[in-house]
Amino acid sequence: MATSTKRVTAADVARSLGLSRATVGFVLNNTPGQSIPETTRKRVLAEAKRLGYRPNPAAQALRRGSSRLVMLLLPDWPVETSMGEFFEEVSYHLDRAGYTLVPYPRRRGDRARPLWEVLHPDVILGLGELDEDDLRSVRESGVRSIVTAPLAASVAAAAGAVEQVGHLHARGHRRVAYALPEDPRLAELAAARSACAQQAAQDLGLDPPAVRTVAREGTDAAEHVVRRWRDDGITGVVAYNDYTAALVVRAALRAGIGVPAPLAVIGHDDSPFAPVFVPALTSVRMQIGGLARYVAELALHGAGQLTTEPQPVAPEFTVTIREST
């Protein structure tokens, strides 16, 4: 049986009480300078509660000139554990300032009306680039501020690869490889991390890492890749993330190649499954607290709540050493 989901409006409350819409509106909006009898005010509020009236957020935002919303515009990435933790931290800092975070994954070719046209956020934080059509739509929607910080090209997104290469080097590995993920949505970020790993290897005097995509099946199947690496004398693998590291470890063990010897593998993100995988995965984890605070302050600066533009923070990483290295 279908149930009605129609929003209860101020007009419904007025009709139920036999009052004018203006009177009810003055009470529900707590409009100053209106001489509404206290008995009438109480009747309106009681009837609004009985009917289930809720203020219209868009109308409220229009009246006060602010929605108190910050929209976090995301690239079309799978939302992994580390990204979820990042959302929580940014949301916490914004909430303390009276703002609500709205994550919004924007995909190429989306047909639905952009969410910013519906919610009218005060600020849009873009972790990816906005094209010209989107920028025009955002401006026409009255968004106060647009802050773009393409995460794929940022130091914060890629610098963990330096720690990965450094850890393998400290363990005595001189020939390393980089394992890319097969998910095409991660191509840009994976390329940034791979480039960072290659630079780190060069700085340490190592040969350029052998870079290969690692997939579950097909020509890039992990089993084929690890055998090639073994034949080429590779002894350490830097993986894009812990899932890719797990594919490499599983393939190595199936091929009779021991982990961590003769092949050590280090992941990225320190996912919840890293310590329970067998063998447990050594992994790099970014301490997201400082970065999340910085992103939240960027949004608050864009909303006019901070007069001084926040200074970028250098990301900090820790390596949790486990059985795979």
Secondary structure, 3 states (H helix, E strand, C coil): CCCCCCCCCHHHHHHHHCCCHHHHHHHHCCCCCCCCCHHHHHHHHHHHHHHCCCCCHHHHHHHHCCCCEEEEEECCCCCCHHHHHHHHHHHHHHHHCCCEEEEEECCCCCCCCCHHHHHCCCEEEECCCCCHHHHHHHHHCCCCEEEECCHHHCHHHHCHHHHHHHHHHHCCCCCEEEEECCCHHHHHHHHHHHHHHHHHHHHCCCCCCEEEECECCCCCEHHHHHHHHHHCCCCEEEECCHHHHHHHHHHHHHCCCCCCCCCEEEEECCCCCCCCCCCCCEEEEEEHHHHHHHHHHHHHHHCCCCCCCCCCCCCEEEEECCCCC
